[in-house]
């Protein structure tokens, strides 16, 4: 057996994913110093398995292998087996995903990595079937082969281990830009070139990057949108790349037309067939992008999807402490997508002959099914244009009827753990959308979630924990936790003016500088300096499914510089950009958040609105600002008599003739006061001179 008492040690964990495996015959350990110590004591290789609760192929591998007594016996005999929830330990997942990439393999989940007793990887893969199928060897054969190699081929194992560890350490070093002192590391002209290149990768018919599978890639489309705005709205290809993609996603099967919210990705070119799991982070980023584009287009489709998705978050994604839960599973009753798909007969039975025929025509429902096994995925991409107001109202009523029936089905698994970084994304998205669309309930939910994270997930030293569930907070927070919550605090401050949120953002940045900063190479490490159970402190600016922490940090620091007038924030932001700017030459695609934030740093528009917060004229000025697509705006709401920092360009300015007034500041110089909302809208919408 692979432990002293030969037992599975996951029962006391809080992660729903780990608890899914608590009854496996595999003698799982959770990741930690105890598991590594046991591997060293017994000089046994480690089998590291990483997944998450909503992962379909994780469930498949669990059913085939981890629930099998025969397979488990081999695992227990040959390895110390460690199970990791990638959402609960993104630091661990990222390291071993990078190791898999260094082996020339595509990453993903489940991740299956074989390591030395010190936790250093030497070989791995993702899903392994049992028995052999899909052109892949059986998992049991893999286990025996790897264990034999570990015993009999020490030199080869050592060569792999050393090469992978060297590669991981090299990737932990940023590549600074080779530019003269005082020169901007990422000039604005570069962003236009990048956008033009990216636009060529967008499917002109169905939107999205490339062919199947298709992911939202929100940071890429924000870059395209920003370049369209910055170029005076003359590059039609950039506009079309963004709007075609959003139109197709909003009407595709990747969107849940009955309950709201987007699935993680589509498995086909046309966005029809989703990978049905629904993640908090995807929906936060899509809300943000849809709001930004709606502010220019005023598309009723985008508005509808924003409203429906925000309402879904409030209705179905609120966890026990008032913050937001992580995911919904792809599977229910052991089948992928079963909760979401429909047979034509079931629709007719619910809606009647006439209503059913109308609904089926719009949502591409057929007797034979538009997916597998006679099932239909609801989508509108065959006829994506909205119908008349009367027909759309009728469809809304029919959807409610179907949702009432669907709600009685067996629901997918809900992972209700609270993650600080993902909550930061959703809090910011909800607070911004609430201001744009005047939805107090959304803002109240954002405030409630922020306070929940701030009070239940913060230690006495001011540092955040990463995860919370069942009144237990676990795992010291990462760069992403602190920087995403800082960004959320700033959005709450800019949309509400309460100084406590500005103070919170400043405090979180102090934590970053104290525990995460690379004082020698620039930028921030993903894990804190006292992280004891990681083999490498990773540092990069690459976006993955979520925006890169270093890229987000640039935006946070830029906004703090604007809001406080303290040059140290700008200097730190510039140093982070410079630390990673050299990577643009080799691969700019994953650096979108860094670029978008660098543009904010250089093109910032400070908008100061002075007036009583509940005054109708003040609200009109606020609405005028938030009605426009202005990704580089920083808004400061100032009560009459309040004092701005002396270094702020609007310091000393106030209301005009007793009326609320706005000041638009660029490059440390401010406009004359504006007291009319229409005049302010025209001023902030004027083309940038950058």
Residue pairs with C-beta under 8 A, 6 or more apart in sequence:
1 27
1 76
1 77
2 27
2 42
2 44
2 75
2 76
2 77
2 78
2 79
2 80
2 81
3 9
3 27
3 29
3 38
3 80
6 27
6 76
7 27
8 21
8 22
8 23
8 24
8 25
8 26
8 27
8 28
9 27
9 28
9 29
9 30
10 18
10 19
10 21
10 22
10 28
10 30
10 83
11 19
11 22
13 19
13 22
13 30
14 417
14 467
14 469
14 470
14 472
14 474
15 53
15 85
15 87
15 88
15 417
15 467
15 469
16 53
16 413
16 414
16 415
16 416
16 417
16 469
17 51
17 52
17 53
17 55
17 58
17 85
17 87
17 88
17 415
18 28
18 30
18 83
18 85
18 88
20 53
20 62
21 28
21 62
21 66
21 83
22 28
24 62
24 66
24 67
24 72
25 66
25 67
25 68
25 69
25 72
25 73
25 76
26 66
26 72
26 75
26 76
26 81
26 83
27 72
27 75
27 76
27 81
28 81
28 82
28 83
29 35
29 38
29 80
29 81
29 82
29 83
30 82
30 83
30 84
31 48
31 82
31 83
31 84
31 89
31 92
31 533
32 533
33 532
33 533
35 46
35 80
35 82
36 46
36 117
36 118
36 119
36 533
38 80
39 45
39 46
39 80
39 117
39 118
39 119
40 117
40 118
42 80
42 117
43 117
44 78
44 79
44 80
44 117
45 78
45 79
45 80
45 114
45 115
45 116
45 117
45 146
45 147
45 150
46 79
46 80
46 81
46 82
46 114
46 115
46 116
46 117
46 119
47 75
47 78
47 79
47 80
47 81
47 82
47 112
47 113
47 114
47 143
48 82
48 84
48 96
48 111
48 112
48 113
48 114
48 115
48 119
48 121
48 124
49 66
49 81
49 82
49 83
49 84
49 110
49 111
49 112
50 83
50 84
50 85
50 86
50 92
50 93
50 96
50 109
50 110
50 111
50 113
51 58
51 61
51 84
51 85
51 86
51 109
51 110
51 111
52 58
52 85
52 86
52 87
52 109
52 327
52 415
53 85
53 87
53 326
53 327
53 329
53 413
53 415
54 277
54 278
54 279
54 327
54 328
54 329
54 330
54 412
54 413
54 415
55 109
55 110
55 277
55 330
56 275
56 276
56 277
56 330
56 331
56 336
57 108
57 109
57 110
57 126
57 127
58 109
58 110
59 331
59 334
60 127
61 110
61 127
61 128
61 129
61 130
61 139
63 334
64 71
64 129
64 130
64 139
65 71
65 72
65 75
65 128
65 130
65 139
65 140
66 72
68 130
70 140
71 130
71 139
71 140
71 143
74 140
74 143
74 144
75 81
75 143
78 143
78 144
78 147
79 114
79 143
79 147
80 117
84 92
84 93
86 92
86 93
86 109
86 111
87 326
87 327
87 415
87 417
87 419
87 467
88 417
88 419
88 466
88 467
88 474
88 475
89 466
89 475
90 421
90 466
90 478
90 480
90 526
91 478
91 526
91 527
91 531
91 534
91 538
92 533
92 534
93 111
94 526
94 538
94 544
95 168
95 534
95 535
95 536
95 538
96 111
96 113
96 121
96 124
97 107
97 111
98 167
98 168
98 171
98 538
99 113
99 121
99 124
99 164
99 167
99 168
100 106
100 107
100 111
100 113
100 124
100 125
100 126
101 107
102 163
102 164
102 167
102 168
103 123
103 124
103 164
105 124
105 125
105 126
106 126
107 126
108 126
108 127
109 126
110 126
110 127
111 124
111 126
112 124
112 125
112 126
112 127
112 128
113 121
113 123
113 124
114 121
114 122
114 123
114 124
114 146
114 150
115 121
115 122
116 122
116 157
116 161
118 535
119 533
119 535
120 161
120 164
120 165
120 535
121 161
121 164
121 165
122 150
122 157
122 160
122 161
122 164
123 146
123 149
123 160
125 142
127 136
128 136
128 137
128 138
128 139
128 142
129 136
129 138
129 139
130 138
130 139
130 140
131 138
132 138
132 141
149 156
149 157
150 157
165 535
165 536
168 535
168 536
168 538
169 536
171 538
171 540
172 525
172 536
172 537
172 538
172 539
172 540
173 521
173 539
174 518
174 521
174 522
174 523
174 539
174 540
174 541
174 579
174 580
174 582
174 583
175 580
175 581
175 582
175 583
175 586
176 185
176 521
176 522
176 578
176 579
176 580
176 581
176 582
177 185
177 186
177 578
177 581
177 582
177 584
178 582
179 185
179 578
179 581
184 602
185 574
185 577
185 578
185 581
185 598
186 577
186 581
186 584
186 594
186 595
186 598
188 230
188 599
188 602
188 603
188 690
190 584
190 595
191 223
191 226
191 227
191 230
191 595
191 598
191 599
192 227
192 230
192 231
194 223
194 227
194 584
194 588
194 595
195 223
195 224
195 226
195 227
195 228
195 235
195 238
196 227
196 235
196 237
196 238
197 588
198 220
198 223
198 224
198 241
198 589
199 224
199 235
199 237
199 238
199 241
201 209
201 210
202 208
202 209
202 224
202 241
202 244
202 245
203 209
203 210
203 211
203 214
203 269
204 240
204 244
205 244
206 214
206 244
206 248
206 269
206 270
206 271
206 381
207 241
207 244
207 245
207 246
207 247
207 248
207 249
207 271
208 214
208 215
208 217
208 245
208 248
208 249
208 266
208 269
208 271
209 215
209 217
209 220
211 269
212 266
212 267
212 268
212 269
213 265
213 266
213 267
213 268
213 275
214 265
214 266
214 268
214 269
214 271
215 264
215 265
215 545
216 249
216 262
216 265
216 282
216 285
216 286
218 285
218 286
218 288
218 289
219 285
219 543
219 547
219 592
219 593
219 596
220 589
220 592
221 241
221 242
221 245
221 246
221 289
222 288
222 289
222 292
222 592
222 596
222 631
223 592
223 595
223 596
224 238
224 241
224 242
225 238
225 242
225 289
225 292
225 293
225 629
225 631
226 596
226 599
226 631
226 632
227 235
227 238
228 235
228 238
228 239
228 242
229 296
229 629
229 631
229 688
230 599
230 603
230 688
230 690
231 238
232 687
233 239
242 293
243 293
243 297
243 299
246 289
246 290
246 293
246 302
247 301
247 384
248 270
248 271
248 381
248 384
249 255
249 262
249 271
249 286
250 290
250 301
250 302
250 304
250 305
251 301
251 379
251 380
251 381
251 384
252 266
252 270
252 271
252 272
252 379
252 380
252 381
253 266
253 271
253 272
253 273
253 274
253 377
253 378
253 379
253 381
254 262
254 263
254 265
254 266
254 271
254 272
254 274
255 261
255 262
255 263
255 305
255 379
256 262
256 263
256 278
256 312
256 340
257 363
257 378
257 379
257 380
257 399
258 378
258 399
258 402
258 403
258 406
259 312
259 316
259 403
259 406
260 305
260 308
260 309
260 311
260 312
260 315
261 278
261 283
261 308
261 309
261 312
261 313
261 316
262 278
262 282
262 283
262 286
262 309
263 274
263 275
263 276
263 277
263 278
263 282
264 274
264 275
264 277
264 278
264 279
264 282
264 545
265 274
265 275
266 272
266 273
266 274
266 275
267 273
267 274
267 275
270 381
271 379
271 381
272 370
272 377
272 379
272 381
273 371
273 377
274 337
274 340
274 377
275 330
276 330
276 331
276 336
276 337
276 339
276 340
276 412
277 327
277 328
277 329
277 330
277 412
278 327
278 328
279 326
279 327
279 422
279 545
280 313
280 317
280 324
280 325
280 326
280 327
280 419
280 422
280 423
280 425
280 426
281 421
281 422
281 425
281 426
281 545
281 546
282 545
283 309
283 312
283 313
283 426
283 429
284 422
284 425
284 426
284 428
284 429
285 425
285 429
285 546
285 547
286 309
287 306
287 309
287 310
287 426
287 429
287 430
287 433
288 428
288 429
288 432
290 302
290 305
290 306
291 302
291 306
291 429
291 432
291 433
291 436
292 629
292 631
293 299
293 302
293 629
294 302
294 303
294 306
294 436
295 436
295 626
295 627
295 628
295 629
295 630
296 628
296 629
300 386
301 386
303 437
306 433
306 437
307 437
310 430
310 433
310 439
310 442
313 324
313 426
313 430
313 445
314 441
314 442
314 445
316 328
317 324
317 325
317 426
318 324
318 325
318 445
318 449
319 325
319 416
319 417
319 418
319 468
319 469
320 416
320 470
321 418
321 452
321 456
321 468
322 448
322 449
322 451
322 452
323 418
323 423
323 448
323 449
323 452
323 453
323 456
323 468
324 418
324 422
324 423
324 426
324 427
324 449
325 414
325 415
325 416
325 417
325 418
326 415
326 416
326 417
326 418
326 419
326 422
327 414
327 415
328 412
328 413
328 414
328 415
329 412
329 413
329 414
329 415
330 336
330 337
330 412
331 337
331 338
331 412
331 413
332 338
332 339
332 409
332 410
332 411
332 412
332 413
333 410
337 371
337 375
337 377
338 409
338 410
339 406
339 409
339 410
339 411
339 412
340 377
340 378
340 406
341 371
341 375
341 376
341 377
342 365
342 375
342 376
342 378
342 402
343 369
343 374
343 375
343 376
344 356
344 360
344 365
344 366
344 367
344 369
344 376
345 367
346 405
347 356
347 359
347 360
347 365
347 376
347 402
348 356
348 357
348 360
349 356
350 356
350 401
350 402
350 405
351 359
351 398
351 401
351 402
355 398
355 401
358 394
358 395
358 398
359 365
359 395
359 398
359 402
360 366
362 380
362 383
362 387
362 395
363 376
363 378
363 379
363 380
364 370
364 376
364 378
364 379
364 380
364 381
364 382
365 376
365 378
366 376
367 374
368 374
369 375
369 376
370 376
370 377
370 379
371 377
386 392
387 395
416 469
417 467
417 468
417 469
418 452
418 453
418 457
418 467
418 468
418 469
419 466
419 467
419 481
420 453
420 457
420 464
420 465
420 466
420 467
420 468
420 477
420 481
420 482
420 484
420 485
421 466
421 477
421 478
421 480
421 481
421 484
421 485
421 546
422 484
422 546
423 449
423 450
423 453
423 484
423 485
423 488
424 453
424 480
424 481
424 483
424 484
424 485
424 486
424 487
424 488
425 484
425 488
425 546
425 547
426 446
426 449
427 446
427 449
427 450
427 453
427 485
427 488
427 491
427 492
428 446
428 484
428 487
428 488
428 491
430 442
430 443
430 445
430 446
430 449
431 442
431 443
431 446
431 447
431 488
431 491
431 492
431 495
431 496
432 491
432 495
433 439
433 442
434 440
434 441
434 442
434 443
434 446
434 495
435 443
435 495
435 622
435 626
436 626
436 627
438 623
443 495
443 496
446 488
446 492
447 492
450 485
450 488
450 489
450 492
450 501
453 464
453 468
453 485
454 485
454 504
456 468
456 473
457 464
457 465
457 468
457 473
457 477
458 464
458 465
459 465
462 507
462 508
462 510
462 511
463 476
463 477
463 482
463 511
463 515
463 528
464 477
464 481
464 482
464 485
464 508
464 511
465 473
465 474
465 475
465 476
465 477
465 481
466 474
466 475
466 476
466 477
466 478
466 481
467 473
467 474
467 475
468 474
476 528
476 530
476 531
477 528
478 526
478 527
478 528
478 549
479 512
479 516
479 524
479 525
479 526
479 527
479 549
479 550
479 553
480 526
480 546
480 549
480 552
482 508
482 509
482 511
482 512
482 516
483 508
483 512
483 524
483 549
483 552
483 553
483 556
484 549
484 552
485 504
485 508
486 504
486 505
486 508
486 509
486 512
486 556
487 505
487 552
487 555
487 556
489 501
489 502
489 504
489 505
489 508
490 501
490 502
490 505
490 556
490 559
490 560
490 563
492 498
492 501
493 499
493 501
493 502
493 505
493 563
494 559
494 563
494 634
494 635
494 636
494 637
495 626
495 635
496 637
497 613
497 636
497 637
497 638
497 639
502 563
502 564
505 556
505 559
505 560
506 560
506 564
509 556
509 557
509 560
509 569
512 524
512 553
513 572
515 528
515 529
515 530
516 524
516 525
516 526
516 527
516 528
516 529
517 523
517 524
517 525
518 524
518 525
518 539
518 579
521 539
521 579
522 575
522 576
522 578
522 579
522 580
523 539
523 541
523 550
523 575
523 576
523 579
523 580
524 539
524 549
524 550
524 553
524 576
525 537
525 538
525 539
526 537
526 538
526 539
526 540
526 549
527 534
527 537
527 538
529 537
531 537
539 550
540 548
540 550
540 580
541 548
541 550
541 551
541 576
541 579
541 580
541 583
541 590
541 591
541 593
541 594
542 548
542 590
542 591
543 551
543 590
543 591
543 592
543 593
544 590
547 593
548 590
548 591
548 593
548 594
550 576
550 579
550 580
550 594
551 591
551 592
551 593
551 594
551 595
551 596
551 597
552 593
552 597
553 573
553 576
553 597
554 573
554 576
554 577
554 594
554 597
554 598
554 600
554 601
555 593
555 596
555 597
555 600
555 601
557 569
557 570
557 572
557 573
557 576
558 569
558 570
558 573
558 597
558 600
558 601
558 604
558 634
559 600
559 634
560 566
560 569
561 567
561 569
561 570
561 573
562 604
562 606
562 634
562 636
563 634
563 636
564 645
565 644
565 645
565 646
565 647
565 648
565 651
566 645
566 647
567 647
570 601
573 597
573 601
574 601
577 594
577 597
577 598
577 601
580 591
580 594
583 591
584 591
584 595
588 595
596 631
599 631
599 632
600 631
600 632
602 690
603 632
603 688
603 690
604 632
604 633
604 634
604 666
605 630
605 632
605 633
605 634
605 664
605 665
605 666
605 684
606 633
606 634
606 636
606 648
606 649
606 650
606 664
606 665
606 666
606 670
607 625
607 633
607 634
607 635
607 636
607 662
607 663
607 664
607 665
607 684
608 635
608 636
608 638
608 644
608 648
608 650
608 653
608 662
608 663
608 665
608 670
609 618
609 621
609 622
609 625
609 635
609 636
609 637
609 638
609 660
609 661
609 662
610 638
610 639
610 640
610 653
610 654
610 655
610 660
610 661
610 662
610 663
611 617
611 618
611 621
611 638
611 639
611 640
611 655
611 659
611 660
611 661
612 618
612 639
612 640
612 660
613 637
613 639
615 660
617 659
617 660
617 675
618 637
618 660
620 677
621 660
621 661
621 662
621 674
621 675
621 677
621 680
622 635
622 637
623 677
624 677
624 678
624 680
624 681
624 684
625 633
625 635
625 662
625 680
625 681
625 684
627 681
628 681
628 684
628 685
630 684
630 685
632 688
633 684
636 644
636 648
636 650
638 644
638 654
640 654
640 655
641 654
643 651
644 650
644 651
644 652
644 653
645 651
649 665
649 668
649 669
649 670
650 663
650 665
650 670
653 661
653 663
653 670
653 673
654 661
655 661
656 673
656 675
659 675
660 675
661 673
661 674
661 675
662 673
662 674
662 675
662 680
663 670
663 671
663 673
663 674
664 670
664 671
664 674
664 680
664 683
664 684
665 671
666 689
671 683
674 680
674 683
